């Protein structure tokens, strides 16, 4: 018995519907009629015998099966584009300016390597800044593509996933001391983690003071590991840091923290082929079905 191959156009429709959040927006993106979009989805769901999306009033969201299909769909579409480029000789060149906060660089290592292998003629320039500064660079056209951590999704690009923020202290230390709570955080006016921590502390009435301040997590982790302060971090930032531990906020009298949005944003105007290719790799690798050590939520 042979298995019928999955239609790439149907997979492209699934990706567009989930990323755009509605059938209407997906139809505009793909230049299809709305009925054609709906029919493609129905055929794909019939093909697998499972519902892939939930049609809510506000937007369309993937089901659990839809998240699995979405990750594979992005991989298959990226592979299809790469095959076409290699067979037709349409090598991508030019330059690409990419920005991200320093603490997200470990997420990008294998992605950069794959991109460089597939597109050796692209000259990439990478800058590391806080997300607020990167948003300014995108507005000014000084960055083509940026990976951002933001308090909420808002108008910035596509939401890849949401990551929980955790209170972090030194392993084997006594945890946070009495008031005022000593904090090690990013700089004022641009760090989403700092803003979330201080807003939570203010709402709970807990006194605090900034003891250590740095843009990157490494200089913050040093005093935290010695028990001199506490900080906030995403679960992925704690990998290979045995000196740090997650603090139970209820046990230590700390307020619960919100999630942060991990978004991928492009500068205004049409994206170059290089930008589109790198964005596709990032979405496939850091999308909602991947596991980075913490819980995630589906794309909005």
C-alpha positions in Angstrom: 0.0 0.0 0.0 1.4 3.4 -1.0 0.9 6.5 1.0 -0.3 9.6 -0.9 2.2 12.5 -0.6 1.1 15.6 1.2 0.2 18.5 -1.0 2.7 21.3 -0.5 0.1 23.9 -1.4 -2.1 22.6 1.4 0.8 22.9 3.8 1.5 26.4 2.6 -2.1 27.2 3.3 -1.9 25.8 6.9 1.2 27.9 7.6 -0.4 31.1 6.2 -3.6 30.6 8.2 -1.9 30.1 11.5 0.7 32.9 11.0 -1.9 35.4 9.8 -4.5 34.3 12.3 -7.5 34.3 10.0 -8.7 32.8 6.7 -9.2 36.2 5.2 -5.7 37.4 5.9 -4.3 34.1 4.6 -6.3 34.4 1.4 -4.8 37.9 0.8 -1.3 36.6 1.5 -1.5 33.7 -0.9 -3.8 35.5 -3.4 -6.4 32.8 -3.1 -10.1 33.1 -2.5 -11.3 32.5 1.0 -13.3 29.4 -0.1 -10.1 28.0 -1.6 -8.3 28.5 1.7 -11.1 26.8 3.6 -11.2 23.9 1.1 -7.4 23.4 1.3 -7.6 23.1 5.1 -10.5 20.7 4.9 -8.7 18.5 2.5 -5.6 18.5 4.8 -7.6 17.7 7.9 -9.4 14.9 6.0 -6.0 13.6 4.8 -4.9 13.2 8.4 -8.3 12.5 9.9 -7.6 15.2 12.6 -8.6 18.8 13.2 -5.6 21.0 12.6 -7.0 24.4 13.6 -9.7 25.8 15.9 -11.7 28.5 14.3 -12.4 31.0 17.2 -14.1 34.3 16.9 -11.0 36.4 17.2 -8.5 34.2 15.3 -7.6 30.8 14.1 -5.3 28.7 16.4 -3.6 25.4 15.8 -4.7 22.3 17.7 -2.1 20.0 19.2 -2.0 18.0 15.9 -1.9 21.3 14.1 1.2 22.4 15.9 3.0 19.2 14.9 1.8 19.6 11.3 2.9 23.2 11.3 6.5 22.4 12.3 6.8 19.7 9.6 5.1 22.0 7.0 7.6 24.7 7.6 10.5 22.2 7.2 9.0 20.8 4.0 8.4 24.2 2.5 11.9 25.3 3.3 13.3 22.1 1.8 11.2 22.6 -1.3 12.5 26.2 -1.7 16.1 25.0 -1.2 15.7 22.3 -3.8 14.3 24.7 -6.3 17.2 27.2 -5.7 19.9 24.5 -6.1 18.4 23.0 -9.3 17.6 26.2 -11.0 20.9 27.9 -10.0 19.1 30.8 -8.3 21.7 31.3 -5.6 20.8 33.9 -3.1 23.3 36.7 -2.5 23.5 40.2 -1.1 23.7 41.3 2.5 21.5 40.7 5.5 21.5 42.7 8.8 20.2 40.6 11.7 19.7 41.8 15.3 19.0 40.0 18.5 19.5 40.4 22.3 22.7 38.8 23.5 20.9 36.2 25.6 19.2 34.7 22.5 22.4 34.1 20.7 22.6 30.4 21.8 19.3 29.8 20.1 20.7 30.9 16.8 24.0 28.8 16.6 22.7 25.9 14.5 20.4 28.2 12.5 23.3 30.5 11.5 25.4 27.4 10.5 22.6 26.0 8.3 21.9 29.3 6.7 25.6 29.9 5.9 25.9 26.4 4.4 22.9 26.9 2.2 23.6 30.5 1.2 27.4 31.1 1.3 27.1 34.1 -0.9 25.0 36.1 1.6 27.0 38.5 3.7 25.4 38.6 7.2 26.0 41.3 9.7 24.8 40.5 13.3 24.3 43.2 16.0 23.4 42.5 19.6 21.2 45.0 21.5 18.2 45.1 23.7 14.9 44.5 22.0 13.7 48.2 22.3 16.9 49.4 20.6 16.4 46.7 17.9 12.8 48.0 17.3 14.2 51.4 16.7 16.7 50.0 14.2 13.9 48.2 12.4 11.9 51.4 12.2 14.9 53.3 10.8 15.8 50.5 8.3 19.2 49.8 9.9 18.3 46.1 10.6 16.5 43.8 8.1 15.4 41.1 10.5 15.4 40.9 14.3 14.6 38.4 17.0 12.9 40.2 19.9 11.8 39.5 23.5 8.9 41.8 24.4 6.4 42.1 27.3 3.6 41.4 24.8 3.3 40.7 21.1 1.7 44.0 20.0 2.5 45.1 16.5 6.0 43.7 16.3 6.3 40.9 13.7 5.2 37.4 14.2 4.8 35.8 17.6 7.0 32.6 17.7 6.2 31.5 21.2 5.8 32.7 24.8 8.3 31.9 27.4 7.8 32.0 31.2 9.9 34.3 33.3 11.3 32.8 36.5 12.8 34.1 39.7 16.4 32.8 39.9 18.8 32.6 42.8 22.1 31.0 43.7 22.0 27.2 44.2 23.0 26.3 47.8 22.5 29.9 49.0 19.8 31.1 51.4 17.7 32.7 48.6 16.5 36.3 48.7 17.1 38.1 51.9 14.8 40.5 53.7 13.8 44.0 52.3 15.0 45.6 50.3 15.3 42.7 47.8 18.7 42.9 46.0 18.2 42.6 42.2 20.5 41.9 39.3 18.7 43.0 36.1 19.1 44.6 32.7 19.3 48.3 32.2 16.4 50.7 32.8 14.2 51.7 29.8 14.9 48.8 27.5 14.8 45.5 29.3 11.5 43.6 29.2 12.7 41.3 32.0 13.5 44.2 34.3 10.1 45.9 33.6 8.2 42.7 34.3 10.1 42.1 37.6 9.7 45.6 38.9 6.0 45.8 38.0 5.4 42.6 39.8 7.3 43.7 42.9 5.5 47.1 42.9 2.1 45.4 42.7 3.0 43.1 45.6 4.4 45.9 47.7 7.8 44.3 48.0 10.8 46.7 48.6 13.7 46.3 46.2 17.0 47.8 45.1 19.1 47.4 42.0 22.4 45.9 43.1 23.8 44.8 39.7 23.0 45.9 36.2 24.1 44.6 32.9 22.8 44.1 29.3 23.7 40.4 29.1 22.9 37.6 31.4 26.5 36.4 32.0 27.6 39.3 34.2 24.3 39.1 36.0 24.6 35.4 36.7 27.9 35.8 38.6 26.6 37.7 41.6 23.3 35.7 41.6 25.2 32.5 41.7 27.0 33.7 44.9 23.7 34.6 46.6 24.3 38.3 46.4 21.1 39.1 44.4 18.2 37.5 42.6 17.2 37.9 38.9 14.6 36.8 36.4 15.3 34.6 33.4 13.7 32.3 30.8 14.3 28.6 31.4 16.5 28.3 28.4 19.0 30.8 29.9 19.7 28.5 32.8 21.1 25.7 30.7 24.7 24.9 31.7 24.5 27.1 34.7 24.5 24.6 37.7 25.2 27.5 40.1 21.7 28.9 39.5 18.3 27.6 40.6 14.7 28.5 40.0 13.1 30.1 43.1 9.6 29.1 44.2 8.0 32.5 44.4 5.4 31.3 46.9 8.1 29.9 49.3 10.4 33.0 49.0 7.6 35.6 49.1 8.1 36.7 45.5 5.3 37.7 43.2 4.5 35.6 40.1 5.9 36.8 36.8 4.3 37.1 33.4 5.4 35.4 30.2 7.4 37.3 27.6 6.8 37.1 23.9 9.5 35.9 21.5 8.8 37.6 18.2 10.4 37.8 14.7 10.2 41.2 13.0 11.3 42.5 9.6 11.9 46.1 8.5 9.3 47.9 6.5 9.0 47.0 2.8 9.4 43.8 0.8 11.7 41.2 2.4 14.7 40.1 0.4 15.1 36.4 -0.5 17.9 36.2 2.1 15.7 37.6 4.8 12.8 35.3 3.8 15.1 32.3 4.0 16.6 33.1 7.4 13.1 33.9 8.7 11.8 30.5 7.6 14.7 28.7 9.3 14.0 30.6 12.6 10.3 30.0 12.5 10.9 26.3 11.9 13.4 26.0 14.7 12.0 28.3 17.4 8.3 27.9 16.7 5.8 26.7 19.3 6.3 23.0 18.9 10.1 23.1 19.7 11.3 22.4 23.3 13.8 24.8 24.9 13.3 23.7 28.5 10.1 25.6 29.2 6.5 25.6 28.4 5.2 27.3 25.2 2.0 28.4 23.8 0.8 28.3 20.1 1.2 31.1 17.7 -1.4 33.8 17.9 
